[in-house]
Amino acid sequence: MSDFDNRPAPEIFTPSGLNRLVRDLLEDALPMGVWIEGELSNVSRPASGHVYFTLKDASAQVRCAMFRMAASRLRFRPTDGLHVLMRAKVGLYEARGEFQLVADHMEPAGEGALQREFEQLKARLGAEGLFAQERKRALPLFPRRIGVITSPSGAAIRDVLSVLGRRLGLAEVDVLPVPVQGREAPPAIAAMLRRASASGRYDVLLVTRGGGSLEDLWAFNDEAVARAIHASAVPVVSAVGHEVDFTIADFVADLRAATPSAAAELLVPDGADLTRQLDRLRQRMTTLVTRRLQAAAQRADHWQARLTAQRPQARLARDAQRLEGLRRRMLVSVAQANALRHARLDRLQARLSAQHPKGRLAPSLLRIAQLRQRMATAMSRRLERDRLRLAEQARTLHAVSPLATLERGYAIVFDRRDAVVKHAGGVAVGERLRVMLGDGELKVRREE
């Protein structure tokens, strides 16, 4: 027998069993999925809604799939040649034995990197308190001079100047030119912010530019720009991009505006509204002054009347009139008091007459006679009721009396000790006995 025959039998796989084993090993080794970056090619999106493609770099490639549910969340259209960042689960397509990735998230690689950098900087500056609401300052109501830090040739400055001129042309506006895109933009914007703040010339600063992609707006996500806004001695308004765009400058600024035009509307009040407010205030002031003048005239008339009333003749006439009124009131009061006294005296006289003994004696005698009659009637009824109850009780008692039993022919035998004889054996021969009958007693003696 050869050594080959002595070896243990090897485990034999089928293709499907081997593919299943490899799939389980891959899924166990990388259960949470991996992030992978590469270039799309052979992109296919059939009617099922799934997306199939190849992800490659300069040296290798791997087949990938993104199923319909995950593909419906994509914010862009995957195309050949697009560089993407993808999160996928590593697996094996058993039917063909092909190594593949199943993606659940995908984004353009450049934008994804910038977005991660944005989120990291936002978290760090937020932890330092640069976004705290309590440090936000209110804008001046009527700024005398506004500094606009932006590109002098962009559409943003034209919108800002147009709105400022239309709303209220009293504020002076200085355009502080800086590049708003590219590598040189962040240091230029930060330097301009520091110079404008240190100059003491401006009541408020506006940092702005028009819309664009995340890369176009990246200068306003720079840490140096954020710290320059935070360190500004005057309030800073940020209006970068469109309404859906948010930058680090927006979070640090004292006020964020959705667009450059909206920022201009927030910086200065509307002239037409101010005119209407002034008209309303003028009308209120006119009404108030008119009312006060009328009140002053009424007070003057009142004091004039009082002054006229203080003349001696008028006072004497007024006092005489008052004295006559008091006299009439006194006479009326005395008459009313006398009438009340007479009425009270009459009531007392009537009460006294009602209390005379002669008047009270006859009712009392009548009441005594009535009470005597009621007492006699009550006693008669009570005696009759007691007599009937006694007779009833006597009948009841007689029904259970031993005498009634004797009258029916029974007898009671007593021995010489007057004890009732209950048994014949308890009486000795020759002993004298007393027999009680219903109508008398007998003296007997036991013979036998």
C-alpha positions as CSV (number, residue, x, y, z in Angstrom):
1,M,0.0,0.0,0.0
2,S,1.4,3.4,-1.0
3,D,1.7,6.5,1.3
4,F,-1.0,8.1,-0.9
5,D,-3.4,5.5,0.2
6,N,-2.6,6.1,3.9
7,R,-3.4,9.8,3.9
8,P,-6.8,11.0,5.2
9,A,-9.5,11.5,2.6
10,P,-9.5,15.3,1.6
11,E,-12.7,17.3,1.7
12,I,-14.2,17.6,-1.7
13,F,-16.0,20.8,-2.8
14,T,-18.5,21.5,-5.5
15,P,-18.1,24.8,-7.4
16,S,-21.1,26.2,-5.6
17,G,-19.9,25.0,-2.2
18,L,-16.4,26.5,-2.8
19,N,-17.9,29.8,-3.9
20,R,-20.2,29.8,-0.8
21,L,-17.2,29.2,1.5
22,V,-15.1,32.0,-0.1
23,R,-18.1,34.3,0.1
24,D,-18.5,33.6,3.8
25,L,-14.8,34.1,4.4
26,L,-14.9,37.5,2.7
27,E,-18.0,38.6,4.5
28,D,-16.7,37.5,7.9
29,A,-13.3,39.2,7.3
30,L,-15.0,42.6,6.2
31,P,-18.4,42.5,7.8
32,M,-18.9,46.3,8.0
33,G,-17.9,47.1,4.4
34,V,-15.0,49.3,3.2
35,W,-14.5,52.7,1.6
36,I,-12.9,52.6,-1.8
37,E,-12.0,55.2,-4.3
38,G,-11.6,54.8,-8.1
39,E,-12.8,55.5,-11.6
40,L,-16.2,54.3,-13.0
41,S,-16.3,52.3,-16.2
42,N,-18.8,50.0,-18.0
43,V,-21.7,51.7,-16.2
44,S,-25.0,50.0,-16.9
45,R,-28.4,50.8,-15.4
46,P,-31.1,48.4,-16.7
47,A,-34.9,48.8,-16.3
48,S,-34.7,47.1,-12.9
49,G,-33.2,50.2,-11.4
50,H,-30.0,48.5,-10.3
51,V,-26.6,50.0,-11.3
52,Y,-23.8,47.7,-12.5
53,F,-20.3,49.0,-13.2
54,T,-16.5,48.4,-12.8
55,L,-14.4,50.4,-10.4
56,K,-10.7,50.7,-11.5
57,D,-7.4,52.4,-11.0
58,A,-4.2,52.3,-12.9
59,S,-3.4,48.7,-11.9
60,A,-6.6,46.8,-11.2
61,Q,-10.4,46.7,-11.4
62,V,-13.3,45.1,-9.6
63,R,-16.9,44.5,-10.6
64,C,-19.5,46.4,-8.6
65,A,-23.3,46.5,-8.1
66,M,-25.6,49.1,-6.5
67,F,-29.1,47.8,-6.0
68,R,-32.2,49.9,-6.7
69,M,-32.9,51.1,-3.1
70,A,-29.4,52.5,-2.7
71,A,-29.2,53.8,-6.3
72,S,-32.4,55.9,-5.7
73,R,-30.5,57.9,-3.1
74,L,-27.8,59.0,-5.5
75,R,-27.5,62.8,-6.0
76,F,-25.7,62.5,-9.3
77,R,-25.8,60.3,-12.4
78,P,-22.9,57.8,-12.5
79,T,-21.1,57.9,-15.9
80,D,-17.9,56.3,-17.3
81,G,-14.7,58.1,-16.3
82,L,-16.2,59.7,-13.2
83,H,-13.9,59.5,-10.1
84,V,-16.0,58.4,-7.1
85,L,-15.7,57.6,-3.4
86,M,-17.8,54.5,-2.5
87,R,-18.8,52.5,0.6
88,A,-19.4,48.9,-0.3
89,K,-19.6,45.4,1.2
90,V,-17.1,42.9,-0.2
91,G,-18.6,39.7,-1.5
92,L,-18.6,36.9,-4.1
93,Y,-21.3,36.4,-6.8
94,E,-21.7,32.6,-6.3
95,A,-23.3,31.9,-9.7
96,R,-20.3,33.0,-11.6
97,G,-17.6,32.8,-8.9
98,E,-16.8,36.5,-9.5
99,F,-15.4,38.7,-6.8
100,Q,-17.6,41.9,-6.5
101,L,-18.5,44.9,-4.3
102,V,-22.1,45.8,-3.4
103,A,-22.2,49.5,-2.9
104,D,-24.7,51.3,-0.5
105,H,-23.3,54.8,-0.8
106,M,-21.4,56.7,-3.6
107,E,-20.4,60.3,-4.1
108,P,-18.0,62.2,-6.4
109,A,-14.5,61.8,-4.9
110,G,-13.5,65.5,-4.9
111,E,-16.7,66.8,-3.5
112,G,-16.8,64.1,-0.8
113,A,-13.3,65.0,0.3
114,L,-14.1,68.6,0.5
115,Q,-17.4,67.9,2.4
116,R,-15.5,65.8,5.0
117,E,-13.0,68.6,5.4
118,F,-15.8,71.1,5.8
119,E,-17.5,68.9,8.5
120,Q,-14.3,68.5,10.4
121,L,-13.5,72.2,10.4
122,K,-17.1,73.0,11.4
123,A,-17.0,70.6,14.3
124,R,-13.7,71.9,15.6
125,L,-14.6,75.6,15.4
126,G,-18.0,74.9,16.9
127,A,-16.3,73.2,19.8
128,E,-14.2,76.4,20.3
129,G,-17.4,78.5,20.5
130,L,-17.0,80.5,17.3
131,F,-20.6,79.7,16.3
132,A,-22.1,80.5,19.8
133,Q,-25.3,82.5,19.6
134,E,-24.5,84.6,22.7
135,R,-21.6,86.3,20.9
136,K,-23.7,87.3,17.9
137,R,-24.0,91.1,17.7
138,A,-27.0,93.1,16.4
139,L,-26.6,95.1,13.3
140,P,-26.8,99.0,13.5
141,L,-30.2,100.3,12.6
142,F,-28.9,103.1,10.4
143,P,-25.2,102.3,9.4
144,R,-23.4,105.4,8.1
145,R,-20.6,103.4,6.3
146,I,-20.7,99.8,5.0
147,G,-17.6,97.9,3.9
148,V,-18.4,95.2,1.2
149,I,-15.6,92.6,0.9
150,T,-16.1,90.9,-2.5
151,S,-14.9,90.8,-6.1
152,P,-15.4,94.2,-7.7
153,S,-16.4,92.5,-11.0
154,G,-18.9,89.9,-9.8
155,A,-22.6,90.0,-10.0
156,A,-22.9,90.0,-6.2
157,I,-21.6,93.6,-5.8
158,R,-23.9,94.8,-8.5
159,D,-26.9,93.2,-6.7
160,V,-25.8,94.7,-3.4
161,L,-25.3,98.2,-4.7
162,S,-28.6,98.1,-6.6
163,V,-30.6,97.1,-3.5
164,L,-28.8,99.5,-1.2
165,G,-29.4,102.4,-3.6
166,R,-33.1,101.5,-4.0
167,R,-33.8,101.1,-0.3
168,L,-31.9,104.0,1.3
169,G,-29.2,105.9,-0.3
170,L,-27.9,107.6,2.8
171,A,-25.2,105.0,3.8
172,E,-21.7,105.2,2.3
173,V,-20.6,102.0,0.7
174,D,-16.9,101.1,0.2
175,V,-16.1,98.1,-2.1
176,L,-13.1,96.3,-0.6
177,P,-11.9,94.2,-3.5
178,V,-10.6,90.7,-3.0
179,P,-10.5,87.5,-5.1
180,V,-13.3,85.2,-4.0
181,Q,-12.1,82.0,-5.7
182,G,-8.8,80.2,-6.0
183,R,-5.8,79.6,-3.8
184,E,-5.0,83.3,-3.2
185,A,-8.6,84.1,-2.1
186,P,-8.6,82.9,1.6
187,P,-5.5,84.9,2.7
188,A,-6.7,88.0,0.8
189,I,-10.2,87.9,2.4
190,A,-8.8,87.3,5.9
191,A,-6.3,90.2,5.5
192,M,-9.0,92.6,4.2
193,L,-11.2,91.7,7.1
194,R,-8.5,92.5,9.6
195,R,-7.7,95.8,7.9
196,A,-11.3,96.9,7.7
197,S,-11.9,96.0,11.3
198,A,-8.8,97.8,12.5
199,S,-9.6,101.0,10.5
200,G,-12.5,102.0,12.6
201,R,-14.1,103.4,9.5
202,Y,-17.1,101.0,9.1
203,D,-20.2,100.3,11.1
204,V,-20.7,96.9,9.6
205,L,-18.9,94.6,7.1
206,L,-20.5,92.4,4.4
207,V,-18.6,89.4,3.1
208,T,-20.2,88.1,-0.1
209,R,-20.0,86.4,-3.5
210,G,-22.4,84.8,-5.9
211,G,-23.3,81.1,-6.2
212,G,-21.1,78.3,-7.4
213,S,-20.1,74.7,-6.6
214,L,-18.5,73.6,-3.3
215,E,-15.1,74.1,-4.8
216,D,-16.0,77.6,-6.0
217,L,-17.2,78.6,-2.5
218,W,-14.3,77.0,-0.7
219,A,-12.4,80.2,0.1
220,F,-15.2,81.0,2.6
221,N,-14.6,77.6,4.3
222,D,-11.1,78.6,5.2
223,E,-10.1,78.6,8.9
224,A,-8.2,81.9,8.6
225,V,-11.2,83.6,7.1
226,A,-13.4,82.2,9.9
227,R,-11.1,83.5,12.7
228,A,-10.8,86.9,11.0
229,I,-14.6,87.2,11.1
230,H,-14.7,86.1,14.7
231,A,-12.1,88.7,15.6
232,S,-13.8,91.6,13.8
233,A,-14.5,94.6,16.0
234,V,-17.7,95.4,14.1
235,P,-20.6,93.1,13.1
236,V,-20.1,91.0,10.0
237,V,-22.8,89.8,7.6
238,S,-22.1,86.8,5.4
239,A,-23.9,86.2,2.1
240,V,-22.1,83.5,0.2
241,G,-23.7,81.6,-2.7
242,H,-27.4,80.8,-3.0
243,E,-30.0,80.1,-0.3
244,V,-29.1,76.4,-0.1
245,D,-25.4,77.0,0.2
246,F,-23.8,77.2,3.7
247,T,-20.2,78.0,4.5
248,I,-18.1,78.3,7.6
249,A,-18.2,82.1,7.2
250,D,-22.0,81.9,7.5
251,F,-21.8,80.1,10.9
252,V,-19.2,82.5,12.3
253,A,-20.7,85.7,11.1
254,D,-23.1,87.8,13.3
255,L,-25.8,87.3,10.6
256,R,-26.2,85.0,7.6
257,A,-28.1,86.2,4.6
258,A,-29.5,83.8,2.0
259,T,-28.2,85.9,-1.0
260,P,-26.3,89.1,-1.6
261,S,-29.5,90.9,-2.3
262,A,-31.1,89.7,0.9
263,A,-28.0,90.9,2.8
264,A,-28.4,94.4,1.3
265,E,-32.0,94.4,2.5
266,L,-30.9,93.4,6.0
267,L,-28.2,96.0,6.2
268,V,-30.3,99.1,5.7
269,P,-34.0,99.9,6.2
270,D,-36.4,100.5,3.3
271,G,-36.7,104.2,2.5
272,A,-40.3,103.9,1.5
273,D,-41.1,102.2,4.8
274,L,-39.2,104.9,6.7
275,T,-41.2,107.6,4.9
276,R,-44.5,105.8,5.8
277,Q,-43.3,105.5,9.4
278,L,-42.4,109.2,9.5
279,D,-45.8,110.1,8.1
280,R,-47.5,108.0,10.7
281,L,-45.4,109.6,13.4
282,R,-46.1,113.1,12.1
283,Q,-49.9,112.4,12.2
284,R,-49.6,111.0,15.7
285,M,-47.6,114.0,16.8
286,T,-50.1,116.4,15.3
287,T,-53.0,114.6,17.0
288,L,-51.1,114.5,20.3
289,V,-50.3,118.3,20.1
290,T,-53.9,119.1,19.2
291,R,-55.3,117.0,22.1
292,R,-52.8,118.7,24.5
293,L,-53.8,122.1,23.3
294,Q,-57.4,121.3,23.8
295,A,-56.8,120.0,27.2
296,A,-54.8,123.1,28.1
297,A,-57.7,125.3,26.9
298,Q,-60.2,123.4,29.0
299,R,-58.0,123.7,32.1
300,A,-57.7,127.4,31.4
301,D,-61.5,127.8,31.2
302,H,-61.8,125.8,34.4
303,W,-59.4,128.0,36.3
304,Q,-61.1,131.1,34.9
305,A,-64.4,129.8,36.2
306,R,-62.9,129.1,39.6
307,L,-61.3,132.5,39.7
308,T,-64.7,134.1,39.0
309,A,-66.3,132.0,41.6
310,Q,-63.9,133.3,44.3
311,R,-65.4,136.8,44.3
312,P,-66.9,137.8,47.8
313,Q,-70.4,138.5,46.5
314,A,-70.5,135.1,44.8
315,R,-69.2,133.4,47.9
316,L,-71.8,135.1,50.2
317,A,-74.6,134.2,47.8
318,R,-73.3,130.6,47.6
319,D,-73.0,130.4,51.4
320,A,-76.5,131.8,51.9
321,Q,-77.9,129.3,49.5
322,R,-76.0,126.5,51.2
323,L,-77.4,127.8,54.7
324,E,-81.0,127.8,53.4
325,G,-80.5,124.3,52.0
326,L,-79.2,123.1,55.4
327,R,-82.1,124.7,57.2
328,R,-84.7,123.0,55.0
329,R,-82.8,119.7,55.5
330,M,-82.9,120.2,59.3
331,L,-86.6,120.8,59.3
332,V,-87.3,117.8,57.2
333,S,-85.0,115.7,59.5
334,V,-86.7,116.9,62.7
335,A,-90.2,116.1,61.3
336,Q,-89.1,112.7,60.1
337,A,-87.6,112.0,63.6
338,N,-90.8,113.1,65.4
339,A,-92.9,110.9,63.1
340,L,-90.6,107.9,63.8
341,R,-90.9,108.5,67.6
342,H,-94.7,108.7,67.5
343,A,-94.9,105.5,65.4
344,R,-92.6,103.7,67.8
345,L,-94.7,105.0,70.8
346,D,-97.9,103.6,69.2
347,R,-96.3,100.2,68.6
348,L,-95.1,100.1,72.3
349,Q,-98.6,101.1,73.5
350,A,-100.2,98.3,71.5
351,R,-97.7,95.8,72.8
352,L,-98.4,96.9,76.4
353,S,-102.1,96.5,76.0
354,A,-101.6,93.1,74.5
355,Q,-99.6,92.1,77.7
356,H,-102.3,93.2,80.3
357,P,-103.2,90.4,82.8
358,K,-107.0,90.7,82.1
359,G,-106.4,90.1,78.5
360,R,-104.2,87.1,79.1
361,L,-106.3,85.5,81.8
362,A,-109.3,84.3,79.7
363,P,-107.1,82.6,77.0
364,S,-105.1,80.9,79.8
365,L,-108.3,79.6,81.5
366,L,-109.6,78.4,78.2
367,R,-106.3,76.7,77.5
368,I,-106.3,75.0,81.0
369,A,-109.8,73.6,80.4
370,Q,-108.7,72.3,77.0
371,L,-105.6,70.7,78.5
372,R,-107.7,69.2,81.4
373,Q,-110.1,67.7,78.8
374,R,-107.3,66.4,76.7
375,M,-105.6,64.9,79.9
376,A,-108.9,63.1,80.9
377,T,-109.4,61.7,77.5
378,A,-105.7,60.6,77.3
379,M,-105.9,58.9,80.7
380,S,-109.1,57.1,79.8
381,R,-107.6,55.9,76.6
382,R,-104.4,54.8,78.4
383,L,-106.3,52.9,81.2
384,E,-108.5,51.1,78.6
385,R,-105.4,50.2,76.6
386,D,-103.6,49.0,79.8
387,R,-106.7,47.0,80.9
388,L,-106.9,45.2,77.5
389,R,-103.1,44.5,77.5
390,L,-103.4,43.1,81.1
391,A,-106.3,40.8,80.2
392,E,-104.4,39.6,77.1
393,Q,-101.3,38.9,79.2
394,A,-103.4,37.1,81.9
395,R,-104.9,34.9,79.2
396,T,-101.5,34.1,77.9
397,L,-100.1,33.4,81.4
398,H,-103.1,31.2,82.3
399,A,-102.6,29.2,79.1
400,V,-99.1,28.1,80.3
401,S,-100.0,27.9,84.1
402,P,-99.9,24.5,85.9
403,L,-103.3,25.3,87.4
404,A,-104.8,25.2,83.9
405,T,-103.2,21.8,83.4
406,L,-104.7,20.5,86.7
407,E,-108.2,21.7,85.7
408,R,-108.0,19.4,82.7
409,G,-107.7,16.3,85.2
410,Y,-104.1,16.2,86.0
411,A,-102.5,16.2,89.5
412,I,-99.2,17.1,91.1
413,V,-97.9,14.8,93.9
414,F,-95.6,16.2,96.6
415,D,-93.6,14.2,99.1
416,R,-93.2,15.0,102.8
417,R,-90.5,17.6,101.9
418,D,-93.0,19.2,99.5
419,A,-90.8,18.1,96.6
420,V,-92.6,17.1,93.4
421,V,-92.6,13.3,93.0
422,K,-91.4,12.5,89.5
423,H,-90.8,8.7,89.8
424,A,-92.7,6.0,91.7
425,G,-89.5,4.5,92.9
426,G,-88.7,7.6,94.8
427,V,-91.6,7.0,97.3
428,A,-91.3,4.5,100.2
429,V,-94.2,2.2,101.2
430,G,-96.3,3.9,103.9
431,E,-94.9,7.4,103.0
432,R,-97.5,10.1,103.2
433,L,-98.1,12.2,100.1
434,R,-99.9,15.4,99.2
435,V,-101.9,15.4,95.9
436,M,-102.8,18.8,94.3
437,L,-105.9,18.7,92.1
438,G,-107.6,21.4,90.1
439,D,-110.1,22.2,92.9
440,G,-108.1,21.3,96.0
441,E,-105.7,18.9,97.7
442,L,-105.8,15.2,99.0
443,K,-103.7,13.5,101.7
444,V,-102.8,10.0,100.8
445,R,-100.3,7.2,101.8
446,R,-98.6,4.6,99.6
447,E,-99.8,1.1,100.6
448,E,-97.8,-1.0,98.2
